[in-house]
Amino acid sequence: METIIYEKRGQVAYVTLDRTDKLNAMNDVMHRELGEAWADFRDDDDLRVAILSGKGRCFSAGADLSGGAPETYTYTGEFPDISQTQKVYKPIIAALHSHVVGYGLWIALDTDIRIATEDTSFWLPEPQWGIATIPCAWFPKIMPWAIASELLLLAERVSAKRAYDVGMINKIVPDDQLMAEAEKIAERFCELSPVAVQGMKESMIRASSLDYAAVDHITDYVQTRVMNSEDRKEGSKAFLEKRKVEWPNK
């Protein structure tokens, strides 16, 4: 791959943005390659969790606008690099540092557990250039309306401390502990039932904008599948026998 590094170490996939000369600004190639990585991660039964990070001076400076804006624009709704659109129900951890800007913020918030260094800032500068942020309708679903407005409408930078206070990220760590903390969380995911974890994430994604009846239908579908799985049977046996769980290979 040209713009990202995709590695598999045991049960963990490492997805690293790697356009350091462009501050990991996202171009068409990176969008495509991220999509390919998420599809492979989804389909590889040996992988349980992924860590998304950015190489170099920052996580991502957002979309690469060095070529200028097109004269005309047509919204396609195709986002291969947004893992939720590809039905990736395995957990993804974001390890964020320095600038998390524009589209880079979108892929960061697409993850499940987000860790940032103390110097990290989050910014959606698009209104300064007459651009409407593509996922603006999505933001009030994952944060309070007022915070979404601060990011989207005022185009204000948000510090790591404020991001933590309003629930955008899970933890702030020193620079030299960022990847170690991400790997610690990844190890925890690997200890848990993959069927249960992925089933719950699937329910969260699929039911996030539905009414009660539809949510109940999805809950029935996922819960029945998980409770009848070999993972659940092994977990019950291990509990009764007071031993470590050995999750069946899938």
SEDOBA-791582 format. One line per 10 residues: number of its first residue (from 1); their letters; for each residue y, x, z of N, C-alpha, C. Coordinates in Angstrom, 1 decimal, always signed. Example, Ala and Ser with C-alpha at 12.3 -4.5 7.8 and 13.67 -1.06 7.14 Angstrom:
BEGIN
1> as> -5.7:+13.2:+7.8:-4.5:+12.3:+7.8:-3.3:+13.2:+7.8; -2.2:+12.8:+7.1:-1.1:+13.7:+7.1:+0.0:+12.9:+7.9
This chain:
BEGIN
1> metiiyekrg> -1.2:+0.8:+0.0:+0.0:+0.0:+0.0:+1.3:+0.9:+0.0; +2.3:+0.4:-0.6:+3.5:+1.1:-0.8:+4.5:+1.0:+0.4; +4.6:-0.2:+1.0:+5.7:-0.5:+1.9:+5.2:-0.8:+3.4; +3.9:-0.9:+3.6:+3.4:-1.1:+4.9:+2.2:-0.2:+5.1; +1.8:+0.1:+6.4:+0.6:+0.8:+6.7:-0.3:-0.3:+7.4; -1.5:-0.4:+6.9:-2.5:-1.4:+7.4:-3.7:-0.6:+7.9; -4.0:-0.6:+9.2:-5.1:+0.1:+9.7:-5.9:-0.8:+10.6; -7.2:-0.5:+10.7:-8.1:-1.2:+11.5:-8.7:-0.2:+12.5; -8.5:-0.4:+13.8:-9.1:+0.4:+14.8:-9.9:-0.5:+15.8; -11.2:-0.4:+15.6:-12.0:-1.3:+16.4:-11.8:-2.8:+16.1
11> qvayvtldrt> -11.4:-3.6:+17.0:-11.1:-5.0:+16.8:-9.6:-5.3:+16.6; -8.8:-4.2:+16.5:-7.4:-4.4:+16.4:-6.9:-4.0:+15.1; -6.1:-4.8:+14.4:-5.4:-4.5:+13.2:-4.0:-4.0:+13.5; -3.6:-2.9:+12.9:-2.2:-2.4:+13.0:-1.5:-2.6:+11.7; -0.4:-3.4:+11.8:+0.4:-3.7:+10.6:+1.8:-3.1:+10.8; +2.1:-2.0:+10.1:+3.4:-1.3:+10.3:+4.3:-1.3:+9.1; +5.5:-1.8:+9.3:+6.5:-1.8:+8.2:+6.8:-0.3:+7.9; +6.9:+0.1:+6.6:+7.0:+1.5:+6.3:+7.9:+1.7:+5.1; +9.1:+1.2:+5.2:+10.2:+1.6:+4.2:+11.3:+2.3:+5.0; +11.0:+3.4:+5.6:+11.9:+4.0:+6.5:+13.2:+4.4:+5.9
21> dklnamndvm> +13.2:+4.7:+4.6:+14.5:+5.1:+3.9:+15.4:+3.9:+3.7; +14.9:+2.7:+3.8:+15.6:+1.5:+3.7:+15.7:+0.7:+5.0; +15.4:+1.4:+6.1:+15.3:+0.7:+7.4:+14.4:-0.5:+7.5; +13.3:-0.3:+6.7:+12.3:-1.4:+6.6:+12.8:-2.7:+6.1; +13.9:-2.6:+5.3:+14.4:-3.8:+4.6:+13.3:-4.3:+3.7; +13.2:-5.6:+3.6:+12.1:-6.3:+3.0:+12.4:-6.6:+1.5; +11.5:-6.1:+0.6:+11.7:-6.4:-0.8:+10.4:-7.2:-1.2; +10.3:-7.5:-2.5:+9.2:-8.3:-3.0:+7.9:-7.7:-2.8; +7.8:-6.3:-2.9:+6.5:-5.6:-2.6:+6.1:-5.8:-1.2; +7.0:-5.6:-0.3:+6.7:-5.8:+1.1:+6.3:-7.2:+1.5
31> hrelgeawad> +6.9:-8.2:+0.9:+6.5:-9.6:+1.2:+5.1:-9.7:+0.7; +4.8:-9.2:-0.5:+3.4:-9.4:-1.0:+2.4:-8.6:-0.2; +2.7:-7.4:+0.1:+1.7:-6.6:+0.9:+1.5:-7.1:+2.3; +2.5:-7.6:+2.9:+2.3:-8.2:+4.2:+1.4:-9.4:+4.1; +1.6:-10.2:+3.1:+0.7:-11.3:+2.8:-0.7:-10.9:+2.6; -0.9:-9.8:+1.9:-2.3:-9.3:+1.7:-2.9:-8.8:+3.0; -2.1:-8.2:+3.8:-2.6:-7.7:+5.1:-3.0:-8.9:+6.0; -2.2:-9.9:+6.1:-2.5:-11.1:+6.9:-3.7:-11.8:+6.4; -3.9:-11.9:+5.1:-5.1:-12.5:+4.6:-6.3:-11.8:+4.9; -6.3:-10.4:+4.9:-7.4:-9.6:+5.2:-7.7:-9.7:+6.7
41> frddddlrva> -6.7:-9.7:+7.5:-6.8:-9.8:+9.0:-7.5:-11.1:+9.3; -7.1:-12.2:+8.6:-7.6:-13.5:+8.9:-9.1:-13.6:+8.5; -9.5:-12.9:+7.5:-10.9:-13.1:+6.9:-11.9:-12.0:+7.5; -11.4:-11.0:+8.2:-12.3:-10.0:+8.7:-12.8:-10.4:+10.1; -14.0:-10.8:+10.2:-14.6:-11.3:+11.4:-14.6:-10.2:+12.5; -14.5:-9.0:+12.2:-14.6:-7.9:+13.2:-13.2:-7.7:+13.9; -12.2:-8.3:+13.4:-10.8:-8.2:+13.9:-10.5:-9.3:+14.8; -9.9:-9.0:+16.0:-9.6:-10.1:+17.0:-8.1:-10.3:+17.1; -7.3:-9.2:+17.0:-5.9:-9.3:+17.3:-5.2:-8.3:+16.4; -3.9:-8.5:+16.1:-3.1:-7.6:+15.3:-1.8:-7.2:+16.1
51> ilsgkgrcfs> -1.3:-6.0:+15.8:-0.1:-5.5:+16.3:+0.9:-5.2:+15.1; +2.0:-5.9:+15.1:+3.0:-5.7:+14.1:+4.1:-4.9:+14.6; +4.5:-3.8:+13.9:+5.6:-3.0:+14.3:+6.3:-2.4:+13.1; +7.4:-1.7:+13.4:+8.2:-1.1:+12.3:+8.3:+0.4:+12.5; +8.1:+1.2:+11.5:+8.1:+2.7:+11.6:+9.6:+3.1:+11.4; +9.9:+4.2:+12.1:+11.3:+4.8:+11.9:+12.3:+4.3:+12.8; +13.6:+4.2:+12.4:+14.7:+3.9:+13.2:+14.8:+2.5:+13.8; +14.2:+1.5:+13.1:+14.3:+0.2:+13.6:+13.1:-0.6:+13.1; +12.9:-1.8:+13.6:+11.8:-2.7:+13.2:+12.1:-3.2:+11.8; +13.2:-3.8:+11.5:+13.5:-4.2:+10.1:+15.0:-4.6:+10.1
61> agadlsggap> +15.7:-4.2:+9.0:+17.1:-4.5:+8.7:+17.2:-5.8:+7.9; +16.1:-6.5:+7.8:+16.1:-7.8:+7.1:+15.8:-7.7:+5.6; +16.3:-8.6:+4.8:+16.0:-8.6:+3.4:+16.8:-7.5:+2.7; +16.2:-6.9:+1.7:+16.8:-5.8:+0.9:+17.8:-6.5:-0.1; +19.1:-6.4:+0.2:+20.1:-6.9:-0.7:+20.8:-5.9:-1.6; +20.1:-4.7:-1.6:+20.8:-3.6:-2.4:+20.9:-3.9:-3.9; +20.1:-4.8:-4.4:+20.2:-5.2:-5.8:+21.1:-6.3:-6.1; +21.8:-6.8:-5.0:+22.7:-7.9:-5.2:+22.0:-9.3:-5.2; +22.8:-10.3:-5.1:+22.2:-11.7:-5.1:+22.1:-12.2:-6.5; +21.0:-13.1:-6.7:+20.9:-13.6:-8.0:+22.0:-14.6:-8.4
71> etytytgefp> +22.3:-14.8:-9.6:+23.3:-15.7:-10.1:+22.9:-17.2:-9.8; +21.6:-17.5:-10.0:+21.1:-18.8:-9.6:+19.9:-18.6:-8.7; +19.6:-19.7:-7.9:+18.6:-19.6:-7.0:+17.8:-20.9:-6.9; +16.5:-20.7:-6.9:+15.6:-21.9:-6.7:+14.7:-21.6:-5.5; +14.7:-22.5:-4.6:+13.8:-22.4:-3.4:+12.4:-22.8:-3.8; +11.4:-21.8:-3.5:+10.0:-22.0:-3.9:+9.2:-22.5:-2.7; +9.6:-22.1:-1.5:+8.8:-22.5:-0.3:+7.6:-21.6:-0.1; +7.5:-20.5:-0.9:+6.3:-19.7:-0.8:+6.6:-18.4:+0.1; +5.9:-18.3:+1.2:+6.2:-17.2:+2.1:+4.8:-16.6:+2.5; +4.3:-15.7:+1.7:+3.0:-15.1:+1.9:+2.9:-14.3:+3.2
81> disqtqkvyk> +4.1:-13.8:+3.6:+4.1:-12.9:+4.7:+4.3:-13.6:+6.1; +4.5:-14.9:+6.1:+4.5:-15.7:+7.3:+3.1:-16.1:+7.6; +2.5:-15.5:+8.7:+1.1:-15.7:+8.9:+0.7:-17.1:+9.1; +1.6:-18.0:+9.7:+1.3:-19.3:+9.9:+1.0:-20.1:+8.7; +1.7:-19.8:+7.6:+1.5:-20.4:+6.3:+0.1:-20.1:+5.7; -0.5:-19.0:+6.2:-1.8:-18.6:+5.7:-2.9:-19.0:+6.7; -2.6:-19.8:+7.6:-3.6:-20.3:+8.6:-4.2:-19.1:+9.3; -3.4:-18.2:+9.8:-3.9:-17.1:+10.6:-3.9:-17.5:+12.0; -5.0:-17.8:+12.6:-5.1:-18.3:+14.0:-5.5:-17.3:+15.0; -5.6:-16.0:+14.5:-5.9:-14.9:+15.5:-4.5:-14.5:+16.0
91> piiaalhshv> -4.5:-14.1:+17.3:-3.2:-13.7:+17.9:-2.6:-12.4:+17.3; -1.3:-12.4:+17.2:-0.5:-11.3:+16.7:+0.6:-10.9:+17.7; +0.6:-9.6:+18.0:+1.6:-9.1:+18.9:+2.7:-8.3:+18.1; +4.0:-8.6:+18.5:+5.1:-7.8:+17.8:+5.6:-6.8:+18.8; +5.7:-5.5:+18.3:+6.2:-4.4:+19.0:+7.6:-4.1:+18.4; +8.7:-4.5:+19.0:+10.0:-4.5:+18.4:+10.9:-3.4:+19.0; +11.7:-2.8:+18.1:+12.6:-1.8:+18.6:+13.9:-1.8:+17.7; +15.0:-1.4:+18.3:+16.3:-1.3:+17.6:+16.7:-2.6:+16.9; +16.9:-2.6:+15.6:+17.4:-3.8:+14.9:+16.3:-4.7:+14.4; +16.4:-6.0:+14.8:+15.5:-7.0:+14.2:+16.4:-8.0:+13.6
101> vgyglwiald> +16.5:-7.9:+12.2:+17.6:-8.6:+11.5:+17.0:-9.5:+10.5; +17.7:-10.7:+10.2:+17.4:-11.5:+9.1:+16.0:-11.9:+9.0; +15.4:-11.7:+7.8:+14.0:-12.0:+7.6:+13.1:-11.3:+8.5; +13.5:-10.1:+8.9:+12.7:-9.3:+9.9:+12.6:-10.1:+11.2; +13.6:-10.8:+11.6:+13.6:-11.7:+12.8:+12.6:-12.8:+12.6; +12.5:-13.4:+11.4:+11.6:-14.4:+11.1:+10.1:-14.0:+11.3; +9.8:-12.8:+10.7:+8.4:-12.4:+10.8:+8.1:-11.9:+12.3; +9.1:-11.5:+13.0:+8.9:-11.2:+14.4:+8.6:-12.4:+15.2; +9.4:-13.5:+15.0:+9.2:-14.8:+15.7:+7.9:-15.5:+15.2; +7.3:-15.1:+14.1:+6.1:-15.6:+13.6:+4.9:-15.2:+14.4
111> tdiriatedt> +5.1:-14.2:+15.3:+4.0:-13.6:+16.1:+3.9:-14.4:+17.4; +2.9:-14.1:+18.2:+2.6:-14.9:+19.4:+3.1:-14.2:+20.7; +2.9:-12.9:+20.8:+3.4:-12.2:+22.0:+4.4:-11.2:+21.4; +5.6:-11.1:+22.0:+6.7:-10.3:+21.5:+7.2:-9.3:+22.6; +7.1:-8.0:+22.3:+7.6:-7.0:+23.3:+8.7:-6.3:+22.6; +9.7:-6.0:+23.4:+10.9:-5.2:+22.8:+11.3:-4.1:+23.7; +11.9:-3.1:+23.1:+12.5:-2.0:+23.9:+13.9:-2.5:+24.4; +14.4:-1.7:+25.3:+15.7:-2.1:+25.9:+16.9:-2.1:+24.9; +16.8:-1.3:+23.9:+17.9:-1.2:+22.9:+17.8:-2.2:+21.8; +16.8:-3.1:+21.8:+16.6:-4.0:+20.7:+17.6:-5.1:+20.6
121> sfwlpepqwg> +18.1:-5.4:+19.4:+19.0:-6.6:+19.2:+18.5:-7.4:+18.1; +18.8:-8.7:+18.2:+18.3:-9.7:+17.2:+19.6:-10.3:+16.5; +19.5:-10.4:+15.2:+20.7:-10.8:+14.5:+20.3:-11.5:+13.2; +21.0:-12.7:+12.9:+20.9:-13.4:+11.6:+22.3:-13.4:+11.0; +22.6:-12.4:+10.2:+24.0:-12.2:+9.7:+24.3:-13.0:+8.4; +23.3:-13.8:+7.9:+23.5:-14.4:+6.6:+24.8:-15.2:+6.4; +25.3:-16.0:+7.4:+26.5:-16.8:+7.1:+27.7:-15.9:+6.8; +27.7:-14.6:+7.2:+28.8:-13.7:+6.9:+28.9:-13.5:+5.4; +27.8:-13.7:+4.7:+27.8:-13.5:+3.2:+27.5:-14.7:+2.4; +27.7:-15.9:+3.1:+27.6:-17.2:+2.4:+26.1:-17.5:+2.1
131> iatipcawfp> +25.2:-17.1:+2.9:+23.8:-17.3:+2.7:+23.3:-18.2:+3.9; +22.5:-19.2:+3.6:+21.9:-20.0:+4.6:+20.5:-19.4:+4.9; +20.3:-19.1:+6.2:+19.0:-18.5:+6.6:+17.9:-19.4:+6.3; +16.9:-18.9:+5.5:+15.8:-19.7:+5.0:+15.1:-20.5:+6.1; +14.7:-19.9:+7.2:+13.9:-20.7:+8.2:+14.8:-21.4:+9.3; +16.1:-21.7:+8.9:+17.0:-22.3:+10.0:+16.4:-23.6:+10.6; +15.7:-24.4:+9.8:+15.2:-25.6:+10.3:+14.0:-25.4:+11.3; +13.5:-24.2:+11.3:+12.3:-23.8:+12.1:+12.7:-23.3:+13.5; +13.9:-22.8:+13.6:+14.3:-22.1:+14.8:+14.4:-23.1:+16.0; +15.0:-24.3:+15.9:+15.1:-25.2:+17.0:+13.7:-25.6:+17.6
141> kimpwaiase> +12.6:-25.4:+16.8:+11.3:-25.7:+17.3:+10.8:-24.7:+18.3; +11.3:-23.5:+18.2:+10.8:-22.4:+19.0:+11.8:-21.9:+20.1; +13.0:-22.5:+20.1:+13.9:-22.1:+21.1:+14.9:-23.2:+21.4; +15.7:-23.2:+22.5:+16.6:-24.3:+22.7:+17.7:-24.4:+21.6; +18.2:-25.6:+21.3:+19.1:-25.8:+20.3:+20.3:-24.9:+20.4; +20.9:-24.8:+21.5:+22.1:-24.0:+21.7:+21.8:-22.5:+21.4; +20.7:-22.0:+21.7:+20.4:-20.6:+21.3:+20.2:-20.4:+19.8; +19.5:-21.4:+19.2:+19.3:-21.4:+17.8:+20.7:-21.4:+17.1; +21.6:-22.2:+17.6:+23.0:-22.3:+17.0:+23.7:-21.0:+17.2; +23.5:-20.3:+18.3:+24.2:-19.0:+18.6:+23.7:-18.0:+17.5
151> llllaervsa> +22.4:-18.0:+17.2:+21.9:-17.1:+16.2:+22.3:-17.5:+14.8; +22.1:-18.8:+14.5:+22.2:-19.2:+13.1:+23.6:-19.5:+12.7; +24.4:-20.3:+13.5:+25.7:-20.7:+13.1:+26.8:-19.8:+13.4; +26.7:-19.1:+14.6:+27.7:-18.1:+14.9:+27.4:-16.7:+14.4; +26.2:-16.5:+14.0:+25.7:-15.2:+13.5:+26.0:-14.1:+14.5; +25.7:-14.4:+15.8:+26.0:-13.5:+16.9:+24.7:-12.6:+17.2; +24.9:-11.4:+17.5:+23.8:-10.5:+17.9:+23.4:-11.0:+19.3; +22.1:-10.9:+19.5:+21.5:-11.2:+20.8:+20.7:-10.0:+21.3; +21.1:-9.6:+22.5:+20.4:-8.4:+23.1:+19.0:-8.7:+23.6; +18.3:-7.6:+23.8:+16.9:-7.8:+24.3:+16.9:-8.6:+25.7
161> kraydvgmin> +17.9:-8.3:+26.5:+18.0:-9.0:+27.8:+18.2:-10.4:+27.6; +19.1:-10.8:+26.7:+19.4:-12.2:+26.5:+18.2:-12.9:+25.8; +17.5:-12.2:+24.9:+16.4:-12.7:+24.2:+15.3:-13.0:+25.2; +15.1:-12.1:+26.2:+14.1:-12.3:+27.2:+14.5:-13.5:+28.1; +15.7:-13.6:+28.5:+16.2:-14.7:+29.4:+16.0:-16.1:+28.7; +16.1:-16.2:+27.4:+16.0:-17.5:+26.7:+14.6:-17.7:+26.2; +13.7:-16.8:+26.4:+12.3:-17.0:+26.0:+12.0:-16.6:+24.6; +12.8:-15.8:+23.9:+12.5:-15.4:+22.6:+11.4:-14.3:+22.6; +11.4:-13.5:+23.7:+10.4:-12.4:+23.8:+9.7:-12.5:+25.1; +8.6:-11.8:+25.3:+7.8:-11.9:+26.5:+8.1:-10.8:+27.5
171> kivpddqlma> +8.5:-9.6:+27.0:+8.7:-8.4:+27.9:+9.6:-7.4:+27.3; +10.3:-6.7:+28.1:+11.1:-5.5:+27.7:+10.6:-4.3:+28.4; +10.4:-3.3:+27.6:+9.8:-2.0:+28.1:+10.6:-0.8:+27.6; +10.5:+0.3:+28.3:+11.1:+1.5:+27.8:+10.5:+1.9:+26.4; +11.3:+2.7:+25.6:+10.9:+3.1:+24.3:+9.5:+3.7:+24.2; +9.3:+4.6:+25.2:+8.0:+5.4:+25.1:+6.8:+4.6:+25.6; +7.0:+3.4:+26.0:+5.9:+2.5:+26.4:+5.6:+1.3:+25.5; +6.4:+1.3:+24.4:+6.3:+0.1:+23.6:+4.8:-0.1:+23.0; +4.3:+0.9:+22.3:+3.0:+0.7:+21.7:+1.9:+0.6:+22.8; +2.0:+1.4:+23.9:+1.0:+1.3:+24.9:+1.0:-0.1:+25.5
181> eaekiaerfc> +2.1:-0.7:+25.7:+2.1:-2.1:+26.2:+1.5:-3.1:+25.2; +1.8:-2.9:+23.9:+1.2:-3.8:+22.9:-0.3:-3.6:+22.9; -0.8:-2.4:+23.0:-2.2:-2.1:+23.0:-2.9:-2.7:+24.3; -2.2:-2.6:+25.4:-2.8:-3.2:+26.6:-3.0:-4.7:+26.5; -2.0:-5.4:+25.8:-2.2:-6.8:+25.6:-3.3:-7.1:+24.6; -3.3:-6.2:+23.5:-4.4:-6.4:+22.5:-5.8:-6.3:+23.2; -5.9:-5.3:+24.1:-7.2:-5.1:+24.8:-7.6:-6.4:+25.6; -6.6:-7.0:+26.2:-6.8:-8.2:+26.9:-7.3:-9.3:+26.0; -6.7:-9.5:+24.8:-7.2:-10.5:+23.9:-8.6:-10.2:+23.5; -9.0:-8.9:+23.3:-10.3:-8.6:+22.9:-11.4:-8.9:+24.0
191> elspvavqgm> -10.9:-9.1:+25.2:-11.8:-9.5:+26.3:-12.2:-11.0:+26.3; -11.3:-11.8:+25.7:-11.4:-13.2:+25.7:-12.2:-13.8:+24.6; -12.7:-15.0:+24.7:-13.4:-15.6:+23.6:-12.6:-15.8:+22.4; -13.0:-15.2:+21.2:-12.2:-15.3:+20.0:-12.2:-16.8:+19.5; -13.3:-17.5:+19.8:-13.4:-18.9:+19.3:-12.3:-19.7:+20.1; -12.3:-19.5:+21.4:-11.3:-20.3:+22.2:-9.9:-19.9:+21.9; -9.6:-18.6:+21.9:-8.2:-18.2:+21.6:-7.7:-18.7:+20.2; -8.6:-18.5:+19.2:-8.2:-18.9:+17.9:-8.1:-20.5:+17.8; -9.0:-21.2:+18.5:-8.9:-22.6:+18.5:-7.6:-23.1:+19.1; -7.2:-22.5:+20.2:-6.0:-23.0:+20.9:-4.7:-22.6:+20.0
201> kesmirassl> -4.7:-21.5:+19.4:-3.6:-21.1:+18.5:-3.5:-22.1:+17.3; -4.7:-22.4:+16.8:-4.7:-23.4:+15.7:-4.1:-24.7:+16.1; -4.5:-25.2:+17.3:-3.9:-26.5:+17.8:-2.4:-26.4:+18.0; -1.9:-25.2:+18.5:-0.5:-25.1:+18.7:+0.2:-25.2:+17.4; -0.3:-24.5:+16.4:+0.4:-24.4:+15.1:+0.4:-25.8:+14.4; -0.8:-26.3:+14.3:-1.0:-27.6:+13.5:-0.4:-28.8:+14.2; -0.2:-28.8:+15.5:+0.3:-29.9:+16.2:+1.8:-29.8:+16.6; +2.4:-28.7:+16.2:+3.8:-28.4:+16.7:+4.8:-29.5:+16.3; +4.6:-30.2:+15.2:+5.6:-31.2:+14.8:+5.1:-32.6:+14.6; +4.0:-32.9:+15.3:+3.3:-34.2:+15.1:+3.5:-35.1:+16.2
211> dyaavdhitd> +3.3:-36.4:+16.0:+3.3:-37.4:+17.1:+2.1:-37.3:+17.9; +2.0:-38.1:+19.0:+0.9:-38.0:+19.9:-0.4:-38.3:+19.3; -0.5:-39.4:+18.5:-1.8:-39.8:+17.9:-2.3:-38.6:+17.0; -1.4:-38.0:+16.2:-1.9:-36.9:+15.4:-2.3:-35.7:+16.2; -1.5:-35.4:+17.3:-1.9:-34.3:+18.1:-3.2:-34.5:+18.8; -3.5:-35.8:+19.2:-4.8:-36.1:+19.8:-5.9:-35.9:+18.8; -5.7:-36.2:+17.5:-6.7:-36.1:+16.5:-7.0:-34.6:+16.3; -6.0:-33.7:+16.3:-6.2:-32.3:+16.1:-6.9:-31.7:+17.4; -6.5:-32.2:+18.5:-7.1:-31.8:+19.8:-8.6:-32.1:+19.8; -9.0:-33.3:+19.3:-10.4:-33.7:+19.2:-11.1:-32.8:+18.3
221> yvqtrvmnse> -10.5:-32.5:+17.1:-11.2:-31.6:+16.1:-11.5:-30.2:+16.6; -10.4:-29.6:+17.2:-10.6:-28.2:+17.7:-11.4:-28.2:+19.0; -11.2:-29.1:+19.9:-11.9:-29.0:+21.2:-13.4:-29.2:+21.0; -13.7:-30.2:+20.1:-15.2:-30.4:+19.9:-15.8:-29.2:+19.3; -15.1:-28.5:+18.4:-15.7:-27.3:+17.8:-15.8:-26.2:+18.8; -14.8:-26.0:+19.6:-14.9:-24.9:+20.6:-15.9:-25.1:+21.6; -16.0:-26.4:+22.1:-16.9:-26.7:+23.2:-18.3:-26.7:+22.8; -18.6:-26.8:+21.5:-20.0:-26.7:+21.0:-20.3:-25.3:+20.4; -19.4:-24.4:+20.6:-19.6:-23.0:+20.1:-20.5:-22.2:+20.9; -21.1:-21.1:+20.3:-21.9:-20.2:+21.1:-21.1:-19.4:+22.1
231> drkegskafl> -19.8:-19.2:+21.8:-18.9:-18.6:+22.8:-18.9:-19.4:+24.1; -18.7:-20.7:+24.0:-18.7:-21.5:+25.2:-20.0:-21.5:+26.0; -21.1:-21.5:+25.2:-22.4:-21.5:+25.9:-22.6:-20.2:+26.6; -22.2:-19.1:+26.0:-22.4:-17.7:+26.6:-21.4:-17.6:+27.8; -20.2:-18.1:+27.7:-19.3:-18.1:+28.8:-19.8:-18.8:+30.0; -20.4:-20.0:+29.8:-21.0:-20.8:+30.9:-22.1:-20.0:+31.6; -23.0:-19.4:+30.7:-24.1:-18.7:+31.3:-23.6:-17.5:+32.1; -22.6:-16.7:+31.6:-22.1:-15.6:+32.3:-21.5:-16.0:+33.6; -20.8:-17.1:+33.6:-20.2:-17.6:+34.9:-21.2:-17.9:+35.9; -22.3:-18.6:+35.5:-23.3:-19.0:+36.5:-24.1:-17.8:+36.9
241> ekrkvewpnk> -24.3:-16.8:+36.0:-25.1:-15.6:+36.4:-24.2:-14.5:+37.0; -22.9:-14.7:+37.1:-22.0:-13.8:+37.7:-22.1:-12.4:+37.0; -22.0:-12.4:+35.7:-22.0:-11.2:+34.9:-20.9:-11.2:+33.9; -20.7:-10.0:+33.3:-19.7:-9.9:+32.2:-20.1:-10.7:+31.0; -19.2:-11.3:+30.3:-19.4:-12.1:+29.1:-19.7:-11.2:+28.0; -20.7:-11.5:+27.2:-20.9:-10.8:+25.9:-20.7:-11.8:+24.8; -19.5:-11.8:+24.2:-19.2:-12.8:+23.2:-20.1:-12.5:+21.9; -20.7:-13.6:+21.4:-21.6:-13.4:+20.2:-20.7:-12.9:+19.1; -21.3:-12.1:+18.2:-20.6:-11.6:+17.0:-20.5:-12.7:+16.0; -19.3:-12.8:+15.4:-19.1:-13.9:+14.4:-18.9:-13.3:+13.1
